[in-house]
Structures are given as C-alpha cells and as structure tokens.
C-alpha cells in the first residue's frame, strides 16, 4: 500500500531548505519550493514516513539515517551531464593542456593533475581523460584525473564505466574509439580500459572547505554549471577554496551558465575568459643568481617608455586637466558598473531558464519530439549566454581604457609627481584587448564583432 505523505508546512520546509544547503551548498529559491518539496516527499514515501518533521528528526539523529542522508543528497542534486558537453570548452582545454605539456617537457616535472568537481556520473572526468590521453600517451608522464561529487550513487555509476548511448551524441569523431557499444545492449556504451583506469573517484562536497582544499596542486579544475546553484556567500567560499587548490598558473574552467560577476576573486582572466577559463597567477620568476637587490615596488605600473618632460602648465590649467581626467575616469567606472549589473541579471535569469529546460528534457516523461525541441531550445539559450559573456570582455575593455587614461595622465603631468593615481587594476584585463596603434589609425578598433566572430565563426 502506498504511503500518503503530508505536505510540508512553511517552518518545516524552511528547515529542510537550510539542511539541504548545509549538506550540498545548493540553494533552492522560493520559486523552486515545489521541486525540493517533491523530492523530499518522494524519499519520505520510500521509507514509509508521512510527515516532514519526523523525517528531518530521523535524518539528524537516528544512526540508521546515514544511508538515507546519502539517498536524499542523490535525490536533491542535479546530475545532468554527457561526454564533450559544451564542446568548444574542450577544444580550448586541449589548447591549454598542449601549452602546459610543452612547458613541462621543457622544464618538468612531467606531471599533470586534473579535477572534475561535481562530476556526477563521470562523463566530464572521462572526457578530460580522453583529451589528456591524446596529448600525453607516453609512459614517462604521471597523469592524474580526479572526479568528485556529493552523491555516492552517481559515483558508483561512474566507476562502472557504462553509459547510456544518448550521453555520447556530442562525441567528436577523433575520440569515438574510446567508447564502444555493449555487445549485449546496443543502448549502452562501454569505456575503453585505458581511459577507465585514468580516473579515480571520491565523495567531496564543495562546501566542505577541508575536503575541498585537500585536492591540492591541480593544473586544471573543471567546475562547470555548479556555481549557479549556490548563493553569493557560498560561491565566494567555493571560489576561494578552488583557487587554493590550483597550482600557480593552473586553470579553473566554469560552465556557460556560471559567472564571476559580483564576486571578489583573485583569479586572473585569460584570452579564453569569454568561455569562462580563468587562471591562478603564475609563480613569480626566480631571480637570477647575480641579480642586484630588488627595488622598492612602485605605487602603480609605469609606462615602459621614458616620460617626456611635461609641458609647463599654469595652476589653473593643471587643475582643470586633473578634474577632466578624474571625470572621465569616474564616467568609465560608472559605465562599467551599469554594464555588469545588467549582465548579472541577464545571465542569472537565462541560467535558471537553461537548467529548467535541461531538467524537463531529461526527466524521461516527454515524448521524443518534445525532447528534441527542448534540446534545441537549450542549445539556443546556451548561445545567448555565450553572447552575453562578451560583456565580460566589455568590462575588460573599460578597465583597459582606464589604463590608457592613466598613461595619458602620467605623460601630461609626470608620473612621479602630480599625475592622479586612478588605481587601475592592470591584472583585470587581457593586454591584447584594445586595438593596436595601426588599427587605431585606420579606425578599426571595434573589437566586439571580432570577439563574436571568434565565438561563432
């Protein structure tokens, strides 16, 4: 006989929401109450409990509740994944890894460590292993690929190395040899042994700082479409932990639905930041043996070329020029702030819609035509998100323009004397982002269309 499960009252639901967030980091908004409550009630029905407070007490206090906690975590987590999901990111990952391999071949050590965080059933971790295997096939390299998740159930699926055929639909031809159909079931794909043994899996919650930071010295961390489920405070803590897990110069790859906007992060942008590739600052070069004593750090970067003697200006002209420089700088900063605020709202809203569409397509209750249509809608939303990420480049362009304004100010007033210090963050933009002098002379400095062409060309 089926157990009749009662609806959660507001107080019990609020306690469950806080409990789930404490366990997983996932923040369910009021708009998603129906989703979380439905999953909780499903678990209650499975174990024969009818009211929420009894179930919550069982989870928190009963020694038998440990296995049920894992079942609840599996129920409330999001497990959408596939091989080579968002393929452009894996094309760029290959380029990044090729650069790392070339550096290590020249200077060593011949070692690579990659981590797929929140890897679900393992398709992402195994995809990374395929990319690495093609780049580093020789036995004299030590390659370690890690996959972690909060759900024991999905990690057991990952360890089995068997996947539904639909998860391999985006597999590029160059990697097709790593998956083969099960002779007994054509709808099941089996992983090649050489890829299967490259990846080790373990349970790690990203909100557990101690466990997360134990994942040390990573060259690449994939944490894609995970931050979108966290509130701002949790995002900040997780990013700080992931930054510490990277080796100097290592890369963090976020998903198309993720954004660093509004967060304080020490991660550096990269030439691929439009695709959410970020980097921990490389270690400073070792000083040469015969190096002289280091000079004191300057308050701000100086132009490379020697500054000319500034023109003689009256006190009135100097005051007016300084006022003008500061007004232009304030205008640029206000423009950037308004762009970022608008971008955050747009990315967050579309990210939520994208996840809802993906969930509807994967719940197994839609007809094939409807699933195909939902997949097409999801693909279009992903393209829109990528277009919006060009705004990240817009923010960089504003900061780079401020850097030019600082140089202009230095040349007008003399950098060491009266020039206003605009406190430009020169690490916040790609130095190739603004037009060259030749392009500027030909008035061909509009970079946004080039960025878009690179995205979709």
Secondary structure, DSSP 8 states (H G I E B T S, - for coil): ---------HHHHHHHHHHHHHHH-----GGGHHHHHHHHHHHHHHHT--SHHHHHHHHHH-TTHHHHHHHHHHHHS-----TTSSHHHHHHHHHHHHHHHHHHHHH---EEEEEEET-TTTHHHHHHHHHHHHH--STTSEEEEEEEES-HHHHHHHHHTEEEGGGGTT--GGGGGGEEEETTEEEEEEE-HHHHTTEEEEE--TT-HHHHHTS-SEEEEEETT-GGGS-HHHHHHHHHHHHHHEEEEEEEEE-TT---TT-----EE-TTGGGTEEE---------TT--------SS---SS---------HHHHHHHHHHHHHHHHHHHHHHHHHHHHHHHHHHHHHHHHHHHHHHHHSS-S-HHHHHHHHHHHHHHHHHHHHHTHHHHHHHHHHHHHHHHHHHHHHHHIIIII-------GGGS-TTSS--HHHHHTT----HHHHHHHHH-
